[in-house]
Amino acid sequence: MAAPKGFRPPAAGKGRVAGTPNKITRDLREMILGALDQAGGQDYLAKQAIANPGAFMTLVGKVLPHQVTGPNDGPMKVEMSAEQKAEAARHRSARRLRKW
């Protein structure tokens, strides 16, 4: 029987609390990790990296953070030696020449 008009339970319409994981996602993650453990764990993943590099790199892309930050959540600073800068310039020049 529905509640009379104007009367609702105190928690009605609130839904799931933010940050609460989906039960199916959690269960699926546990099954995948269990299967990985049974297959050999890190050794199995190392073999797959060699046998199936494309699939392995896709997996790596899924577990890496989407945004990388520097110290104290600041921007990343990339420092290159003079030799590294010269090598990068040679690579850029070679790519431009191949396009012609």
VOMAR-398929 format. One record per residue: residue in three letters; z, y, x of N, C-alpha, C, O in turn. Coordinates in nm, 3 decimals, padded with zeros to 5 digits. Atoms other than C-alpha are relative to their C-alpha. Layout:
<pts>
+------+---------+---------+---------+---------+---------+---------+---------+---------+---------+---------+---------+---------+
! type !    n.zz !    n.yy !    n.xx !   ca.zz !   ca.yy !   ca.xx !    c.zz !    c.yy !    c.xx !    o.zz !    o.yy !    o.xx !
+------+---------+---------+---------+---------+---------+---------+---------+---------+---------+---------+---------+---------+
!  ALA !       Z !       Y !       X !       Z !       Y !       X !       Z !       Y !       X !       Z !       Y !       X !
...
+------+---------+---------+---------+---------+---------+---------+---------+---------+---------+---------+---------+---------+
</pts>
This chain:
<pts>
+------+---------+---------+---------+---------+---------+---------+---------+---------+---------+---------+---------+---------+
! type !    n.zz !    n.yy !    n.xx !   ca.zz !   ca.yy !   ca.xx !    c.zz !    c.yy !    c.xx !    o.zz !    o.yy !    o.xx !
+------+---------+---------+---------+---------+---------+---------+---------+---------+---------+---------+---------+---------+
!  MET !  00.000 ! -00.117 !  00.085 !  00.000 !  00.000 !  00.000 !  00.000 !  00.124 !  00.089 !  00.079 !  00.132 !  00.183 !
!  ALA !  00.012 ! -00.122 ! -00.079 ! -00.098 !  00.340 !  00.141 !  00.119 !  00.092 ! -00.026 !  00.180 !  00.089 ! -00.133 !
!  ALA ! -00.108 ! -00.097 !  00.015 !  00.159 !  00.609 !  00.201 ! -00.044 !  00.108 ! -00.097 ! -00.162 !  00.141 ! -00.104 !
!  PRO !  00.036 ! -00.107 !  00.092 !  00.174 !  00.880 ! -00.064 ! -00.062 !  00.117 !  00.074 ! -00.033 !  00.140 !  00.192 !
!  LYS !  00.071 ! -00.112 ! -00.061 ! -00.046 !  01.182 !  00.003 !  00.101 !  00.101 !  00.058 !  00.197 !  00.141 ! -00.008 !
!  GLY ! -00.089 ! -00.095 ! -00.065 !  00.117 !  01.417 !  00.254 !  00.108 ! -00.064 !  00.084 !  00.179 !  00.006 !  00.156 !
!  PHE ! -00.102 !  00.070 ! -00.078 !  00.342 !  01.153 !  00.407 ! -00.068 ! -00.097 !  00.097 ! -00.141 ! -00.186 !  00.055 !
!  ARG !  00.058 !  00.088 ! -00.101 !  00.240 !  00.987 !  00.734 !  00.111 ! -00.044 !  00.095 !  00.209 !  00.028 !  00.115 !
!  PRO ! -00.098 !  00.043 ! -00.100 !  00.434 !  00.782 !  00.987 !  00.000 !  00.099 !  00.118 ! -00.103 !  00.162 !  00.143 !
!  PRO ! -00.009 ! -00.100 ! -00.107 !  00.553 !  00.994 !  01.284 ! -00.101 ! -00.019 !  00.113 ! -00.144 !  00.079 !  00.174 !
!  ALA !  00.092 !  00.025 ! -00.111 !  00.320 !  00.828 !  01.537 ! -00.145 ! -00.016 ! -00.046 ! -00.231 ! -00.051 !  00.034 !
!  ALA !  00.134 !  00.022 !  00.053 !  00.013 !  00.814 !  01.312 ! -00.101 !  00.093 !  00.065 ! -00.078 !  00.214 !  00.076 !
!  GLY !  00.109 ! -00.079 ! -00.056 ! -00.309 !  00.930 !  01.477 !  00.015 !  00.036 !  00.146 ! -00.073 !  00.103 !  00.200 !
!  LYS ! -00.019 ! -00.037 ! -00.140 ! -00.168 !  00.962 !  01.827 ! -00.086 ! -00.085 !  00.093 ! -00.128 ! -00.036 !  00.198 !
!  GLY !  00.080 !  00.085 ! -00.086 ! -00.362 !  00.668 !  01.970 !  00.075 ! -00.045 !  00.124 !  00.197 ! -00.035 !  00.133 !
!  ARG ! -00.058 !  00.052 ! -00.123 ! -00.307 !  00.522 !  02.311 !  00.038 !  00.115 !  00.091 ! -00.029 !  00.218 !  00.094 !
!  VAL ! -00.047 ! -00.100 ! -00.094 ! -00.114 !  00.721 !  02.570 ! -00.102 !  00.011 !  00.114 ! -00.153 ! -00.090 !  00.161 !
!  ALA !  00.095 ! -00.021 ! -00.109 ! -00.340 !  00.874 !  02.838 !  00.045 ! -00.076 !  00.124 !  00.163 ! -00.074 !  00.160 !
!  GLY ! -00.030 !  00.074 ! -00.121 ! -00.359 !  00.658 !  03.149 !  00.033 ! -00.146 ! -00.024 !  00.045 ! -00.223 !  00.071 !
!  THR ! -00.028 !  00.139 !  00.031 ! -00.282 !  00.332 !  02.969 ! -00.129 ! -00.080 !  00.016 ! -00.228 ! -00.050 ! -00.051 !
!  PRO !  00.124 !  00.075 ! -00.021 ! -00.535 !  00.075 !  03.094 ! -00.037 ! -00.084 ! -00.121 !  00.049 ! -00.133 ! -00.194 !
!  ASN !  00.051 !  00.086 !  00.105 ! -00.753 ! -00.110 !  02.849 !  00.039 ! -00.144 !  00.033 !  00.024 ! -00.186 !  00.148 !
!  LYS ! -00.047 !  00.136 ! -00.027 ! -00.617 ! -00.465 !  02.813 ! -00.113 ! -00.091 !  00.045 ! -00.093 ! -00.175 !  00.133 !
!  ILE !  00.113 !  00.085 ! -00.038 ! -00.961 ! -00.626 !  02.838 ! -00.041 !  00.030 !  00.144 ! -00.068 ! -00.062 !  00.220 !
!  THR !  00.035 ! -00.038 ! -00.137 ! -01.041 ! -00.431 !  03.156 !  00.101 ! -00.058 !  00.097 !  00.063 ! -00.111 !  00.202 !
!  ARG ! -00.105 !  00.053 ! -00.087 ! -00.708 ! -00.532 !  03.307 ! -00.014 ! -00.152 !  00.014 ! -00.007 ! -00.204 !  00.125 !
!  ASP !  00.014 !  00.145 ! -00.003 ! -00.756 ! -00.898 !  03.214 ! -00.123 ! -00.042 !  00.080 ! -00.118 ! -00.138 !  00.157 !
!  LEU !  00.123 !  00.032 ! -00.072 ! -01.112 ! -00.901 !  03.348 !  00.019 !  00.023 !  00.150 ! -00.025 ! -00.058 !  00.231 !
!  ARG ! -00.027 ! -00.028 ! -00.142 ! -01.000 ! -00.741 !  03.677 !  00.086 ! -00.110 !  00.060 !  00.060 ! -00.153 !  00.172 !
!  GLU ! -00.085 !  00.107 ! -00.050 ! -00.728 ! -01.005 !  03.714 ! -00.079 ! -00.129 !  00.019 ! -00.057 ! -00.202 !  00.116 !
!  MET !  00.081 !  00.121 ! -00.013 ! -00.980 ! -01.285 !  03.654 ! -00.093 !  00.010 !  00.121 ! -00.108 ! -00.087 !  00.196 !
!  ILE !  00.090 ! -00.019 ! -00.113 ! -01.224 ! -01.140 !  03.908 !  00.076 ! -00.015 !  00.132 !  00.030 ! -00.082 !  00.224 !
!  LEU ! -00.079 !  00.011 ! -00.123 ! -00.952 ! -01.102 !  04.172 !  00.049 ! -00.142 !  00.023 !  00.057 ! -00.187 !  00.138 !
!  GLY ! -00.040 !  00.141 ! -00.013 ! -00.831 ! -01.457 !  04.101 ! -00.115 ! -00.085 !  00.052 ! -00.096 ! -00.170 !  00.139 !
!  ALA !  00.117 !  00.074 ! -00.046 ! -01.184 ! -01.594 !  04.146 ! -00.030 !  00.032 !  00.146 ! -00.066 ! -00.057 !  00.223 !
!  LEU !  00.022 ! -00.038 ! -00.139 ! -01.222 ! -01.397 !  04.470 !  00.100 ! -00.068 !  00.091 !  00.064 ! -00.113 !  00.200 !
!  ASP ! -00.103 !  00.066 ! -00.079 ! -00.896 ! -01.540 !  04.597 ! -00.034 ! -00.148 !  00.017 ! -00.019 ! -00.202 !  00.127 !
!  GLN !  00.036 !  00.142 ! -00.007 ! -01.010 ! -01.896 !  04.515 ! -00.122 ! -00.023 !  00.088 ! -00.134 ! -00.127 !  00.152 !
!  ALA !  00.122 !  00.015 ! -00.080 ! -01.348 ! -01.836 !  04.686 !  00.021 !  00.025 !  00.148 ! -00.065 ! -00.008 !  00.229 !
!  GLY ! -00.027 ! -00.022 ! -00.142 ! -01.186 ! -01.733 !  05.013 !  00.036 !  00.142 !  00.034 !  00.058 !  00.172 !  00.151 !
!  GLY ! -00.046 ! -00.136 ! -00.023 ! -01.096 ! -01.368 !  04.973 ! -00.088 !  00.080 !  00.095 ! -00.209 !  00.088 !  00.076 !
!  GLN !  00.070 ! -00.088 ! -00.094 ! -01.193 ! -01.142 !  05.263 ! -00.108 ! -00.075 !  00.077 ! -00.215 ! -00.020 !  00.103 !
!  ASP !  00.101 !  00.078 ! -00.071 ! -01.377 ! -01.421 !  05.450 ! -00.124 ! -00.019 ! -00.086 ! -00.237 ! -00.009 ! -00.037 !
!  TYR !  00.113 !  00.017 !  00.092 ! -01.594 ! -01.484 !  05.144 ! -00.080 !  00.131 ! -00.011 ! -00.203 !  00.128 ! -00.010 !
!  LEU !  00.070 ! -00.129 !  00.010 ! -01.675 ! -01.113 !  05.112 ! -00.078 !  00.030 !  00.127 ! -00.187 !  00.087 !  00.121 !
!  ALA !  00.071 ! -00.022 ! -00.126 ! -01.769 ! -01.097 !  05.480 ! -00.129 ! -00.082 !  00.004 ! -00.232 ! -00.033 !  00.050 !
!  LYS !  00.121 !  00.084 !  00.005 ! -02.014 ! -01.385 !  05.432 ! -00.102 !  00.059 ! -00.096 ! -00.221 !  00.059 ! -00.068 !
!  GLN !  00.091 ! -00.058 !  00.098 ! -02.160 ! -01.217 !  05.124 ! -00.064 !  00.129 !  00.052 ! -00.177 !  00.161 !  00.016 !
!  ALA !  00.056 ! -00.123 ! -00.057 ! -02.207 ! -00.892 !  05.317 ! -00.122 ! -00.031 !  00.084 ! -00.216 !  00.048 !  00.090 !
!  ILE !  00.114 !  00.040 ! -00.083 ! -02.442 ! -01.079 !  05.550 ! -00.108 ! -00.065 ! -00.086 ! -00.227 ! -00.034 ! -00.070 !
!  ALA !  00.098 !  00.073 !  00.081 ! -02.609 ! -01.306 !  05.291 ! -00.065 !  00.088 ! -00.107 ! -00.183 !  00.070 ! -00.137 !
!  ASN !  00.050 ! -00.084 !  00.110 ! -02.650 ! -01.041 !  05.016 !  00.040 !  00.145 !  00.025 !  00.124 !  00.198 ! -00.046 !
!  PRO ! -00.045 ! -00.135 ! -00.034 ! -02.625 ! -00.696 !  05.175 ! -00.020 !  00.102 ! -00.113 !  00.062 !  00.193 ! -00.128 !
!  GLY !  00.022 ! -00.095 !  00.110 ! -02.772 ! -00.513 !  04.873 !  00.111 ! -00.006 ! -00.103 !  00.166 !  00.097 ! -00.144 !
!  ALA ! -00.107 !  00.017 !  00.100 ! -02.521 ! -00.657 !  04.628 !  00.134 !  00.043 !  00.058 !  00.216 !  00.103 ! -00.011 !
!  PHE ! -00.126 ! -00.037 ! -00.062 ! -02.239 ! -00.608 !  04.876 !  00.014 !  00.151 !  00.008 !  00.122 !  00.205 ! -00.018 !
!  MET ! -00.007 ! -00.146 ! -00.010 ! -02.324 ! -00.241 !  04.931 !  00.021 !  00.063 ! -00.139 !  00.086 !  00.167 ! -00.150 !
!  THR ! -00.025 ! -00.048 !  00.136 ! -02.333 ! -00.191 !  04.553 !  00.149 ! -00.012 ! -00.032 !  00.208 !  00.078 ! -00.090 !
!  LEU ! -00.143 !  00.020 !  00.021 ! -01.982 ! -00.335 !  04.538 !  00.081 !  00.103 !  00.077 !  00.177 !  00.159 !  00.024 !
!  VAL ! -00.070 ! -00.099 ! -00.081 ! -01.869 ! -00.108 !  04.821 ! -00.007 !  00.138 ! -00.067 !  00.092 !  00.211 ! -00.071 !
!  GLY !  00.016 ! -00.128 !  00.068 ! -02.010 !  00.192 !  04.634 !  00.088 !  00.015 ! -00.123 !  00.126 !  00.126 ! -00.160 !
!  LYS ! -00.084 ! -00.005 !  00.120 ! -01.806 !  00.100 !  04.328 !  00.148 !  00.017 !  00.032 !  00.223 !  00.068 ! -00.051 !
!  VAL ! -00.142 ! -00.008 ! -00.032 ! -01.474 !  00.084 !  04.511 !  00.036 !  00.122 !  00.084 !  00.154 !  00.155 !  00.097 !
!  LEU ! -00.028 ! -00.120 ! -00.078 ! -01.509 !  00.393 !  04.731 !  00.030 !  00.117 ! -00.092 ! -00.017 !  00.120 ! -00.206 !
!  PRO ! -00.025 ! -00.118 !  00.084 ! -01.376 !  00.724 !  04.602 ! -00.129 !  00.078 ! -00.023 ! -00.216 !  00.080 !  00.063 !
!  HIS !  00.121 ! -00.074 !  00.034 ! -01.637 !  00.939 !  04.429 ! -00.007 !  00.133 !  00.073 ! -00.116 !  00.187 !  00.091 !
!  GLN ! -00.001 ! -00.128 ! -00.070 ! -01.532 !  01.251 !  04.613 !  00.092 ! -00.013 !  00.120 !  00.207 ! -00.055 !  00.108 !
!  VAL ! -00.078 !  00.008 ! -00.123 ! -01.412 !  01.267 !  04.971 !  00.046 !  00.141 !  00.035 ! -00.033 !  00.236 !  00.031 !
!  THR ! -00.053 ! -00.131 ! -00.036 ! -01.186 !  01.552 !  05.075 !  00.062 ! -00.007 !  00.139 !  00.093 ! -00.114 !  00.190 !
!  GLY ! -00.061 ! -00.010 ! -00.132 ! -01.048 !  01.670 !  05.404 !  00.150 !  00.010 ! -00.010 !  00.209 ! -00.021 ! -00.114 !
!  PRO ! -00.146 ! -00.013 !  00.000 ! -00.689 !  01.735 !  05.503 !  00.048 !  00.097 ! -00.108 ! -00.016 !  00.199 ! -00.134 !
!  ASN ! -00.060 ! -00.082 !  00.107 ! -00.471 !  01.882 !  05.227 ! -00.097 !  00.026 ! -00.113 ! -00.097 !  00.136 ! -00.170 !
!  ASP !  00.099 ! -00.009 !  00.107 ! -00.749 !  01.819 !  04.973 ! -00.099 !  00.114 !  00.020 ! -00.159 !  00.163 ! -00.076 !
!  GLY !  00.097 ! -00.105 ! -00.032 ! -00.964 !  02.080 !  05.148 ! -00.137 ! -00.060 !  00.026 ! -00.156 ! -00.180 !  00.011 !
!  PRO !  00.135 !  00.050 ! -00.026 ! -01.331 !  02.055 !  05.238 ! -00.006 ! -00.082 !  00.130 !  00.077 ! -00.065 !  00.219 !
!  MET !  00.020 !  00.079 ! -00.121 ! -01.456 !  01.806 !  05.496 ! -00.064 !  00.089 !  00.107 ! -00.151 !  00.171 !  00.076 !
!  LYS !  00.061 ! -00.070 ! -00.113 ! -01.539 !  01.948 !  05.839 ! -00.063 ! -00.104 !  00.090 !  00.005 ! -00.194 !  00.139 !
!  VAL !  00.072 !  00.093 ! -00.086 ! -01.803 !  01.764 !  06.037 ! -00.026 !  00.070 !  00.132 ! -00.087 !  00.176 !  00.137 !
!  GLU !  00.020 ! -00.057 ! -00.133 ! -01.801 !  01.830 !  06.408 ! -00.090 ! -00.093 !  00.078 ! -00.069 ! -00.215 !  00.082 !
!  MET !  00.094 !  00.079 ! -00.078 ! -02.088 !  01.717 !  06.628 ! -00.007 !  00.055 !  00.142 !  00.003 !  00.176 !  00.164 !
!  SER !  00.018 ! -00.043 ! -00.138 ! -02.130 !  01.725 !  07.003 ! -00.142 !  00.053 !  00.016 ! -00.225 !  00.035 ! -00.073 !
!  ALA !  00.133 ! -00.052 ! -00.027 ! -02.433 !  01.894 !  07.158 ! -00.102 ! -00.113 !  00.002 ! -00.215 ! -00.096 ! -00.045 !
!  GLU !  00.091 !  00.115 ! -00.004 ! -02.589 !  01.551 !  07.219 ! -00.030 ! -00.051 ! -00.140 ! -00.145 ! -00.085 ! -00.170 !
!  GLN !  00.022 !  00.045 !  00.138 ! -02.539 !  01.449 !  06.855 ! -00.089 !  00.096 ! -00.076 ! -00.173 !  00.053 ! -00.154 !
!  LYS !  00.084 ! -00.099 !  00.066 ! -02.694 !  01.774 !  06.735 ! -00.145 ! -00.013 !  00.044 ! -00.237 ! -00.004 ! -00.037 !
!  ALA !  00.136 !  00.017 ! -00.051 ! -02.995 !  01.721 !  06.959 ! -00.065 ! -00.125 ! -00.058 ! -00.182 ! -00.122 ! -00.094 !
!  GLU !  00.052 !  00.124 !  00.058 ! -03.037 !  01.363 !  06.834 ! -00.036 !  00.019 ! -00.147 ! -00.140 ! -00.029 ! -00.192 !
!  ALA !  00.028 ! -00.028 !  00.142 ! -03.017 !  01.479 !  06.471 ! -00.127 !  00.084 ! -00.014 ! -00.207 !  00.060 ! -00.104 !
!  ALA !  00.120 ! -00.084 !  00.004 ! -03.282 !  01.745 !  06.541 ! -00.124 ! -00.083 !  00.030 ! -00.228 ! -00.062 ! -00.033 !
!  ARG !  00.115 !  00.088 ! -00.030 ! -03.512 !  01.480 !  06.696 ! -00.035 ! -00.085 ! -00.121 ! -00.153 ! -00.104 ! -00.151 !
!  HIS !  00.026 !  00.082 !  00.120 ! -03.473 !  01.261 !  06.386 ! -00.068 !  00.084 ! -00.108 ! -00.161 !  00.037 ! -00.173 !
!  ARG !  00.062 ! -00.086 !  00.102 ! -03.556 !  01.553 !  06.155 ! -00.145 !  00.029 !  00.036 ! -00.232 !  00.027 ! -00.051 !
!  SER !  00.136 ! -00.031 ! -00.044 ! -03.862 !  01.641 !  06.362 ! -00.090 ! -00.123 ! -00.019 ! -00.203 ! -00.110 ! -00.065 !
!  ALA !  00.079 !  00.121 !  00.014 ! -03.982 !  01.280 !  06.363 ! -00.032 ! -00.027 ! -00.147 ! -00.143 ! -00.072 ! -00.179 !
!  ARG !  00.027 !  00.020 !  00.143 ! -03.947 !  01.260 !  05.983 ! -00.105 !  00.096 ! -00.050 ! -00.192 !  00.058 ! -00.128 !
!  ARG !  00.100 ! -00.098 !  00.042 ! -04.145 !  01.578 !  05.937 ! -00.139 ! -00.038 !  00.047 ! -00.237 ! -00.023 ! -00.026 !
!  LEU !  00.130 !  00.040 ! -00.054 ! -04.423 !  01.451 !  06.160 ! -00.058 ! -00.119 ! -00.075 ! -00.179 ! -00.126 ! -00.095 !
!  ARG !  00.049 !  00.117 !  00.076 ! -04.443 !  01.121 !  05.966 ! -00.054 !  00.042 ! -00.135 ! -00.146 ! -00.022 ! -00.187 !
!  LYS !  00.045 ! -00.046 !  00.134 ! -04.489 !  01.314 !  05.639 ! -00.141 !  00.058 !  00.009 ! -00.216 !  00.054 ! -00.089 !
!  TRP !  00.134 ! -00.060 ! -00.016 ! -04.800 !  01.486 !  05.780 ! -00.098 ! -00.107 !  00.005 ! -00.218 ! -00.080 !  00.017 !
+------+---------+---------+---------+---------+---------+---------+---------+---------+---------+---------+---------+---------+
</pts>
